Amino acid sequence: MEKQSTGDKVFEVVVNALLALVCIVVLYPLIYIVSASISNAEDVLSGEMWLLPISFSFVGYSKIFHNPEILTGYMNTIVYTVVGTAINVAMTVMAAYPLARRDFAGRNVITALFVFTLFFSGGLIPSYLVVKQLGILNTMWALIIPGAVSVWNIIIMRTFFQSSIPEEIQESASIDGCSNLQTLWRIVLPLSMPIIAVMILFYCVGHWNAYFNALIYLTDRDKYPLQLFLREILLQGEMDTMVGAGDATHAKTVMDTASIRYALVVVANLPVLLLYPFLQKYFVKGVMVGAIKG
């Protein structure tokens, strides 16, 4: 085994120290939020709890799961995320696969048109007018259709198809009688699970955290996603700290709001945190192979 030089050892120590610092910076807020969500709000607001809970209270979770609006927002977000992600992945595959085929006429022109939209978009008002003309205002489709496909993700997936799926396999499938659609379904997609898993994670996180389109296009509270209710609670908490200071009832309201706020952050991010470990192993293979070439 080759002996490390002094410079290599110093470099390794510096890298490990930086990684440890980054881990602390990333993990501390996560641990603090989880601890605060199950702690007595008085200890959190007074600063006595700084990392781990010193007294337990589940007031925030109790109020969340007894609030019909938050449960409605949670269910709406799940529906928007599942349906939206399915449409996103299907559209991305259908756009990327033809562009990856060398025998597809006009693929360079179409790719150039797609890339053009990365730099120049219509803007907020034209987008709103298009959604209005489509008659999908105040429906779930207003949150899904305008962002049904991402050009950036099309390019990543197209590059993955070009660099990871040998043309000889597709030609063999064609000789055996497969149509283009059958080749895509039976040959290409089974070999592309890493990039599909990455796309699912990208689109899923995007839908789960999205709130701006809902703020613009939705007026019916029964269709609000969870993020809009979370935003209202955060703004409500700030408002309560500015109004009615010194009142005992007000102090209890502020503490309850803080408990709800921390608990809601945990509940809102739990599905994404649970999903990530299952898809993380595909990240290196999916993103790197799809992004390096082309």
Secondary structure, DSSP 8 states (H G I E B T S, - for coil): -----HHHHHHHHHHHHHHHHHHHHHHHHHHHHHHHHTB-HHHHHHT--SSS-SSB--HHHHHHHT-HHHHHHHHHHHHHHHHHHHHHHHHHHHHHHHHH-TTSTTHHHHHHHHHHHHH----HHHHHHHHHHTT-TTSTHHHHSTTS--HHHHHHHHHHHHHHS-HHHHHHHHHTT--HHHHIIIIIGGGGHHHHHHHHHHHHHHHHH--HHHHHH---GGG--HHHHHHHHHHHHHHHHHSSTT-HHHHHHHHHHHHHHHHHHHHHHHHHHHHHHHHGGGHIIIIIHHHH--
